[in-house]
Amino acid sequence: MPAIASHSVLLNLTPSAAWAQLRDLSLAPHYVPGLTGCQFHPGPREGLGASRRVSRKGGQWLDESVVQWQEGIGFVLILHKASAGAPFPFREASFSYTLQAEGDATRITLRMSYSLRGGWLVEKLLTKAFNNVVREIAKNLKAYYETGKTQNPQFSPAPAP
């Protein structure tokens, strides 16, 4: 049974405004700590089958592919390294984003489901770290969506033309 790290925050945005940003898979480097860029693989840029490669300093990268998509509600990404499966230390990993209306605001829940190589002891040791990462992503996403200001100091967006 996979372990789960989850966190939710209330966005001061209507559900349609929150979805307009969430559905844009190119925005992740603005709020995911450590990302330096994002490039799409050939194919769709949103919806089922969309796939991107996110990069980090030092040439490190990770692929994320949409395996579930509910228009206006959210999606699930699987994390993988090309066709080699989940990156170390994961045996498998996915990340989901789900929106739920709360009056004129929107609650977003981020959830990372994973199993690790090394079994329960490794999972026990890393649980707190993964919970902290998911919490930080949620906090940064809220700030970015509400202000439009990049929350990730490692990412330098290209200036608008």
Backbone as CSV, one residue per row, in Angstrom:
resi,resn,N_x,N_y,N_z,CA_x,CA_y,CA_z,C_x,C_y,C_z
1,MET,0.842,-1.176,0.000,0.000,0.000,0.000,0.890,1.243,0.000
2,PRO,0.637,2.168,-0.916,1.513,3.340,-1.003,1.343,4.281,0.188
3,ALA,2.416,4.988,0.488,2.366,6.049,1.492,1.787,7.296,0.828
4,ILE,1.254,8.196,1.641,0.632,9.403,1.097,1.076,10.614,1.907
5,ALA,1.485,11.653,1.195,1.742,12.963,1.789,0.704,13.893,1.169
6,SER,-0.019,14.627,2.008,-1.112,15.450,1.497,-1.173,16.772,2.254
7,HIS,-1.575,17.809,1.547,-1.769,19.114,2.181,-2.772,19.900,1.340
8,SER,-3.624,20.672,2.006,-4.566,21.512,1.265,-4.496,22.934,1.788
9,VAL,-4.793,23.861,0.890,-4.828,25.282,1.231,-6.049,25.900,0.561
10,LEU,-6.524,26.985,1.146,-7.651,27.715,0.573,-7.105,28.828,-0.308
11,LEU,-7.481,28.804,-1.578,-7.072,29.835,-2.533,-8.125,30.928,-2.564
12,ASN,-7.710,32.162,-2.532,-8.641,33.281,-2.644,-8.925,33.543,-4.124
13,LEU,-9.401,32.495,-4.784,-9.727,32.529,-6.214,-11.006,31.734,-6.430
14,THR,-11.772,32.116,-7.428,-12.935,31.316,-7.797,-12.437,29.993,-8.372
15,PRO,-13.270,28.967,-8.378,-12.847,27.702,-8.965,-12.396,27.835,-10.426
16,SER,-13.076,28.655,-11.208,-12.673,28.791,-12.616,-11.327,29.498,-12.736
17,ALA,-11.058,30.490,-11.892,-9.762,31.174,-11.921,-8.646,30.237,-11.460
18,ALA,-8.920,29.431,-10.439,-7.916,28.465,-9.968,-7.640,27.426,-11.050
19,TRP,-8.691,26.929,-11.696,-8.516,25.919,-12.746,-7.740,26.494,-13.938
20,ALA,-7.976,27.735,-14.282,-7.268,28.361,-15.407,-5.755,28.303,-15.188
21,GLN,-5.311,28.437,-13.952,-3.879,28.355,-13.666,-3.420,26.911,-13.503
22,LEU,-4.201,26.109,-12.787,-3.801,24.732,-12.526,-3.636,23.943,-13.816
23,ARG,-4.498,24.159,-14.772,-4.452,23.387,-16.013,-3.224,23.711,-16.863
24,ASP,-2.559,24.837,-16.584,-1.357,25.233,-17.322,-0.147,24.540,-16.700
25,LEU,0.203,23.403,-17.255,1.276,22.578,-16.694,2.652,23.228,-16.798
26,SER,2.778,24.312,-17.536,4.073,24.978,-17.656,4.395,25.841,-16.427
27,LEU,3.431,26.053,-15.537,3.626,26.969,-14.410,4.360,26.352,-13.215
28,ALA,4.543,25.055,-13.180,5.127,24.386,-12.010,6.439,25.012,-11.523
29,PRO,7.368,25.412,-12.389,8.615,25.991,-11.864,8.416,27.276,-11.058
30,HIS,7.286,27.911,-11.188,7.016,29.123,-10.417,6.758,28.828,-8.932
31,TYR,6.354,27.587,-8.621,6.007,27.284,-7.235,6.609,25.997,-6.674
32,VAL,7.179,25.136,-7.501,7.806,23.910,-6.993,9.268,24.211,-6.686
33,PRO,9.672,24.092,-5.423,11.043,24.425,-5.046,12.078,23.625,-5.832
34,GLY,13.112,24.323,-6.275,14.235,23.663,-6.923,14.129,23.487,-8.431
35,LEU,12.940,23.684,-9.014,12.827,23.519,-10.462,13.445,24.717,-11.170
36,THR,14.147,24.446,-12.261,14.749,25.524,-13.043,14.103,25.678,-14.411
37,GLY,13.240,24.738,-14.796,12.587,24.842,-16.093,11.602,23.717,-16.337
38,CYS,10.919,23.822,-17.481,9.889,22.856,-17.862,9.795,22.838,-19.383
39,GLN,9.856,21.651,-19.963,9.672,21.495,-21.406,8.670,20.376,-21.639
40,PHE,7.787,20.587,-22.607,6.798,19.568,-22.913,7.351,18.551,-23.899
41,HIS,6.950,17.298,-23.704,7.235,16.254,-24.674,6.264,16.444,-25.841
42,PRO,6.563,15.879,-27.007,5.608,15.987,-28.123,4.236,15.444,-27.707
43,GLY,3.202,16.076,-28.211,1.843,15.656,-27.880,1.103,16.777,-27.181
44,PRO,0.023,16.421,-26.478,-0.797,17.451,-25.845,-0.055,18.165,-24.718
45,ARG,-0.412,19.422,-24.506,0.170,20.214,-23.413,-0.749,20.257,-22.197
46,GLU,-1.935,19.698,-22.318,-2.846,19.556,-21.186,-3.751,18.377,-21.463
47,GLY,-4.389,17.893,-20.415,-5.285,16.755,-20.556,-4.543,15.435,-20.468
48,LEU,-5.311,14.362,-20.578,-4.768,13.013,-20.509,-3.685,12.839,-21.570
49,GLY,-2.537,12.337,-21.154,-1.430,12.104,-22.083,-0.422,13.234,-22.163
50,ALA,-0.736,14.395,-21.589,0.249,15.483,-21.580,1.445,15.035,-20.755
51,SER,2.630,15.440,-21.181,3.836,15.022,-20.485,4.871,16.133,-20.563
52,ARG,5.569,16.328,-19.460,6.580,17.372,-19.403,7.841,16.824,-18.741
53,ARG,8.932,17.498,-19.006,10.188,17.221,-18.312,10.522,18.466,-17.513
54,VAL,10.656,18.311,-16.204,11.051,19.422,-15.358,12.530,19.261,-15.035
55,SER,13.226,20.390,-14.995,14.665,20.340,-14.765,15.037,21.028,-13.467
56,ARG,16.199,20.598,-12.965,16.769,21.145,-11.744,18.216,21.522,-12.041
57,LYS,18.828,22.230,-11.114,20.238,22.591,-11.282,21.084,21.333,-11.483
58,GLY,22.211,21.502,-12.158,23.132,20.396,-12.341,22.694,19.382,-13.378
59,GLY,21.716,19.740,-14.210,21.290,18.836,-15.271,20.348,17.734,-14.836
60,GLN,19.905,17.734,-13.588,18.958,16.719,-13.138,17.580,17.002,-13.740
61,TRP,16.804,15.959,-13.973,15.487,16.116,-14.573,14.563,14.997,-14.123
62,LEU,13.285,15.214,-14.366,12.236,14.266,-14.019,11.103,14.457,-15.015
63,ASP,10.530,13.360,-15.472,9.364,13.428,-16.348,8.098,13.268,-15.513
64,GLU,7.054,13.981,-15.912,5.752,13.905,-15.262,4.701,13.801,-16.363
65,SER,3.880,12.759,-16.287,2.877,12.515,-17.323,1.485,12.417,-16.711
66,VAL,0.521,13.066,-17.360,-0.862,13.064,-16.877,-1.502,11.710,-17.182
67,VAL,-1.965,11.042,-16.113,-2.633,9.744,-16.258,-4.122,9.819,-15.909
68,GLN,-4.541,10.909,-15.270,-5.960,11.164,-15.007,-6.184,12.668,-15.139
69,TRP,-7.326,13.042,-15.706,-7.646,14.454,-15.907,-9.146,14.624,-15.749
70,GLN,-9.565,15.473,-14.824,-10.976,15.811,-14.661,-11.095,17.303,-14.888
71,GLU,-11.649,17.664,-16.019,-11.780,19.074,-16.412,-12.411,19.886,-15.288
72,GLY,-11.741,20.971,-14.904,-12.246,21.863,-13.880,-12.018,21.397,-12.450
73,ILE,-11.510,20.181,-12.280,-11.360,19.613,-10.929,-9.911,19.291,-10.586
74,GLY,-9.186,18.647,-11.496,-7.809,18.312,-11.177,-7.248,17.222,-12.064
75,PHE,-6.075,16.741,-11.670,-5.383,15.723,-12.456,-4.377,14.972,-11.597
76,VAL,-3.882,13.862,-12.159,-2.854,13.049,-11.517,-1.690,12.911,-12.489
77,LEU,-0.484,13.146,-11.975,0.752,12.973,-12.737,1.511,11.777,-12.180
78,ILE,2.059,10.931,-13.053,3.011,9.940,-12.563,4.406,10.519,-12.766
79,LEU,5.297,10.213,-11.839,6.676,10.689,-11.895,7.540,9.562,-12.447
80,HIS,8.371,9.883,-13.456,9.203,8.842,-14.061,10.432,9.452,-14.708
81,LYS,11.393,8.592,-15.006,12.613,8.990,-15.717,12.554,8.317,-17.084
82,ALA,12.055,9.051,-18.077,11.853,8.516,-19.429,11.052,7.213,-19.314
83,SER,11.529,6.130,-19.917,10.794,4.866,-19.848,11.324,3.962,-18.736
84,ALA,12.207,4.487,-17.885,12.837,3.675,-16.847,12.019,3.581,-15.559
85,GLY,10.853,4.166,-15.520,10.038,4.099,-14.313,10.378,5.219,-13.341
86,ALA,9.927,5.049,-12.125,10.088,6.091,-11.104,11.559,6.313,-10.763
87,PRO,11.914,7.564,-10.480,13.306,7.856,-10.109,13.625,7.365,-8.694
88,PHE,14.896,7.105,-8.452,15.342,6.733,-7.108,15.008,7.866,-6.142
89,PRO,14.504,7.626,-4.966,14.369,6.368,-4.237,12.999,5.701,-4.397
90,PHE,12.206,6.152,-5.378,10.837,5.659,-5.514,10.757,4.345,-6.278
91,ARG,9.849,3.499,-5.842,9.459,2.327,-6.619,8.355,2.778,-7.582
92,GLU,7.475,3.639,-7.065,6.448,4.296,-7.883,6.048,5.578,-7.171
93,ALA,5.611,6.569,-7.960,5.220,7.841,-7.364,4.253,8.577,-8.286
94,SER,3.278,9.226,-7.673,2.351,10.069,-8.428,2.034,11.291,-7.576
95,PHE,1.556,12.329,-8.252,1.226,13.586,-7.582,-0.112,14.038,-8.135
96,SER,-1.047,14.351,-7.239,-2.360,14.802,-7.703,-2.678,16.184,-7.154
97,TYR,-3.453,16.919,-7.938,-3.953,18.247,-7.585,-5.470,18.184,-7.740
98,THR,-6.212,18.572,-6.691,-7.672,18.523,-6.753,-8.250,19.829,-6.219
99,LEU,-9.185,20.404,-6.984,-9.864,21.640,-6.596,-11.262,21.328,-6.071
100,GLN,-11.673,22.105,-5.055,-13.031,21.990,-4.532,-13.519,23.387,-4.158
101,ALA,-14.675,23.760,-4.676,-15.244,25.082,-4.378,-15.594,25.187,-2.903
102,GLU,-15.293,26.353,-2.327,-15.712,26.693,-0.959,-16.208,28.130,-1.012
103,GLY,-17.472,28.297,-1.318,-18.038,29.632,-1.508,-17.408,30.260,-2.737
104,ASP,-16.882,31.485,-2.589,-16.225,32.165,-3.702,-14.744,31.812,-3.787
105,ALA,-14.274,30.996,-2.862,-12.875,30.581,-2.836,-12.779,29.131,-3.321
106,THR,-11.562,28.612,-3.344,-11.326,27.254,-3.829,-10.286,26.578,-2.947
107,ARG,-10.590,25.387,-2.495,-9.610,24.590,-1.758,-8.872,23.715,-2.762
108,ILE,-7.543,23.739,-2.676,-6.740,22.843,-3.497,-6.043,21.862,-2.573
109,THR,-6.108,20.589,-2.945,-5.447,19.532,-2.187,-4.375,18.919,-3.074
110,LEU,-3.157,18.906,-2.562,-2.028,18.281,-3.235,-1.742,16.977,-2.508
111,ARG,-1.528,15.931,-3.276,-1.340,14.614,-2.679,-0.255,13.865,-3.435
112,MET,0.748,13.423,-2.717,1.806,12.611,-3.297,1.633,11.193,-2.772
113,SER,1.433,10.248,-3.685,1.332,8.833,-3.330,2.610,8.167,-3.809
114,TYR,3.211,7.355,-2.956,4.505,6.777,-3.329,4.789,5.493,-2.563
115,SER,5.640,4.678,-3.138,6.272,3.585,-2.414,7.755,3.697,-2.737
116,LEU,8.554,3.370,-1.761,9.996,3.575,-1.885,10.740,2.247,-1.977
117,ARG,11.866,2.287,-2.647,12.776,1.152,-2.629,13.357,1.112,-1.213
118,GLY,13.460,-0.049,-0.646,13.987,-0.148,0.705,12.919,-0.419,1.744
119,GLY,11.659,-0.353,1.349,10.582,-0.773,2.234,10.175,0.210,3.305
120,TRP,9.482,-0.328,4.307,8.830,0.483,5.332,9.796,1.325,6.148
121,LEU,10.997,0.842,6.414,11.938,1.617,7.223,12.348,2.897,6.503
122,VAL,12.640,2.774,5.219,12.995,3.959,4.427,11.803,4.906,4.362
123,GLU,10.597,4.352,4.162,9.391,5.192,4.128,9.206,5.933,5.456
124,LYS,9.432,5.231,6.569,9.289,5.865,7.880,10.292,7.008,8.035
125,LEU,11.513,6.804,7.570,12.547,7.829,7.685,12.265,9.053,6.819
126,LEU,11.625,8.850,5.665,11.419,9.942,4.716,10.023,10.564,4.762
127,THR,9.107,10.001,5.542,7.732,10.502,5.595,7.670,11.979,5.927
128,LYS,8.366,12.410,6.952,8.320,13.818,7.364,8.840,14.722,6.252
129,ALA,9.919,14.313,5.597,10.489,15.120,4.505,9.487,15.276,3.366
130,PHE,8.831,14.186,2.974,7.861,14.269,1.883,6.656,15.111,2.281
131,ASN,6.201,14.988,3.527,5.101,15.832,3.998,5.489,17.308,3.938
132,ASN,6.717,17.627,4.335,7.188,19.017,4.281,7.264,19.539,2.855
133,VAL,7.704,18.705,1.915,7.791,19.116,0.510,6.404,19.422,-0.039
134,VAL,5.450,18.543,0.218,4.082,18.757,-0.285,3.488,20.022,0.339
135,ARG,3.719,20.245,1.626,3.229,21.446,2.305,3.853,22.697,1.681
136,GLU,5.151,22.662,1.395,5.825,23.822,0.808,5.319,24.100,-0.606
137,ILE,5.104,23.061,-1.392,4.566,23.256,-2.736,3.191,23.907,-2.649
138,ALA,2.337,23.415,-1.741,0.984,23.986,-1.585,1.057,25.455,-1.185
139,LYS,1.913,25.774,-0.241,2.067,27.163,0.227,2.557,28.052,-0.926
140,ASN,3.545,27.582,-1.670,4.083,28.352,-2.793,3.055,28.506,-3.916
141,LEU,2.310,27.441,-4.194,1.280,27.493,-5.233,0.251,28.556,-4.873
142,LYS,-0.198,28.565,-3.625,-1.178,29.564,-3.174,-0.640,30.973,-3.414
143,ALA,0.588,31.230,-2.965,1.173,32.568,-3.114,1.326,32.940,-4.584
144,TYR,1.775,32.003,-5.414,1.946,32.302,-6.834,0.603,32.554,-7.520
145,TYR,-0.371,31.683,-7.290,-1.676,31.846,-7.925,-2.336,33.160,-7.522
146,GLU,-2.188,33.561,-6.269,-2.862,34.762,-5.784,-2.127,36.060,-6.127
147,THR,-0.807,35.998,-6.300,-0.041,37.226,-6.550,0.599,37.295,-7.932
148,GLY,0.791,36.144,-8.567,1.492,36.113,-9.846,3.010,36.234,-9.702
149,LYS,3.504,36.242,-8.467,4.942,36.374,-8.222,5.564,35.001,-8.011
150,THR,6.611,34.712,-8.782,7.312,33.434,-8.672,7.795,33.222,-7.243
151,GLN,7.544,32.038,-6.711,7.904,31.691,-5.335,9.148,30.817,-5.248
152,ASN,9.740,30.502,-6.372,10.874,29.597,-6.433,12.112,30.379,-6.871
153,PRO,13.045,30.645,-5.963,14.215,31.460,-6.326,15.151,30.793,-7.349
154,GLN,15.035,29.476,-7.540,15.876,28.791,-8.530,15.386,29.002,-9.968
155,PHE,14.159,29.490,-10.115,13.576,29.652,-11.447,13.609,31.117,-11.870
156,SER,14.144,31.363,-13.037,14.169,32.709,-13.597,13.372,32.693,-14.902
157,PRO,12.096,33.076,-14.837,11.285,33.052,-16.062,11.831,34.020,-17.096
158,ALA,11.677,33.632,-18.355,12.107,34.513,-19.452,11.244,35.767,-19.439
159,PRO,11.846,36.913,-19.697,11.041,38.147,-19.746,10.017,38.090,-20.882
160,ALA,8.883,38.699,-20.661,7.834,38.741,-21.693,8.333,39.578,-22.875
161,PRO,7.992,39.122,-24.100,8.445,39.867,-25.292,7.788,41.221,-25.422
